[in-house]
Amino acid sequence: MELAEIEALVSKIKQDIECCECLKDLVDVKNEQLGKKSTFFSVALEGLNQMIRTAPIEEKKKLGALINKFKTDVLDCYNKKEIVLKEKLELEKLKEEEIDISLPGNDYSAGSKNPLFVIRDEIIKFFTSLGYDVYAGPEVENDHYNFELLNTPKDHPARDMQDSFYIDERTLLRTHTSPVQARTMLKNPNTPIKMIAPGKTYRRDDDDLTHSHQFMQIECLVVDEGINLAHLKSTLEKFMHHIFGMKRTIKFVPSYFPFTEPSFEVNVSCANCHGKGCNMCKGTGYIEVLGAGMVHPNVLRMCGYDDTRFSGFAFGVGVERLAMLRYGIDDIRRFYQNDVRFLKQFKEEFRK
Ligand code: FA5
């Protein structure tokens, strides 16, 4: 083979490399033209090697350098092309994956919290800021905690006030959050307590505008030496004013609970008629929101406290009633009907 033919072959291979449009073409050229059995190696370089063998000694050096030049020329051309094609591929990929950040996002319309949980969280915040602890108790409760430790033995007529869902003779869905009082006192008898306990409660009440068979209460219990009715009254006044502001009228009405003595209820002027009397408040102008009183000495004793040293106050507030009175909701069932139109009305209110 003549030198000129080899040069033509080299420039043909370089041209083939230059014409490659993608990495795959380049690899094909490499396999076909640059492999050990390829034309370049088997014909061109082998031809040159033969020339070296037969060439006079002074020519050998020149031919050796020529072989190296051909090899590096072709490899350089190949490497440069490979870099160019890789960059091209990278750019194509980037283009494919390009995200248009100016496009509007998907519209997931944000919901809003149920007013019950807004009130519950607000009450928790209010009491924890005054140093109260927050406890929880079981919703499936033992008769012993739900009634007996609260001074309400079997056959006590006050059990009728809280018609219950029994699971078996001793187990029921708790009718109020007051069993958490007993559970907390029994944990560390004769030590001061300042706690609240929010949670669900259940009664076999017929559902109407202000009654539901499942509702939420928040229990409050304070036990220490020297606790008296004035502490309870001022705590309730602060609490009610925090929830309703100063405009609503609040009434303390004597009542009866077996676990407190004396006992009373707190009534708040109706949001619907502002005290005049309407369907919602059954013509009374007021709605009862909580029961309260001084912890009965029997309860203190049964829960391991020395009732000659310790005294306490307690109350249990209905969260639905607070929310109804605060936001003017006319029917307690709306809280559970899962109607977004109802919840949407509070969206702006809860953003404030
Ligand atoms: C009790 O449940 C007592 N455990 C409260 C208590 C605690 C008194 C500590 C003394 C010391 P009462 O049954 O009145 O009390 O219920 C308290 C509040 O729960 C009521 O004022 C009312 O706001 C709410 N409530 C009661 N029954 C229902 C019902 N069926 N649906 C919605 N809310 C209710």
Boltz pocket constraint, residues with backbone or C-beta under 6 A from the ligand:
constraints:
  - pocket:
      binder: B
      contacts: [[A, 161], [A, 175], [A, 176], [A, 177], [A, 178], [A, 203], [A, 205], [A, 210], [A, 211], [A, 212], [A, 213], [A, 214], [A, 215], [A, 216], [A, 217], [A, 220], [A, 257], [A, 260], [A, 263], [A, 264], [A, 266], [A, 288], [A, 289], [A, 290], [A, 291], [A, 292], [A, 293], [A, 314], [A, 315], [A, 316], [A, 317], [A, 318], [A, 319], [A, 320], [A, 321], [A, 332]]
      max_distance: 6.0
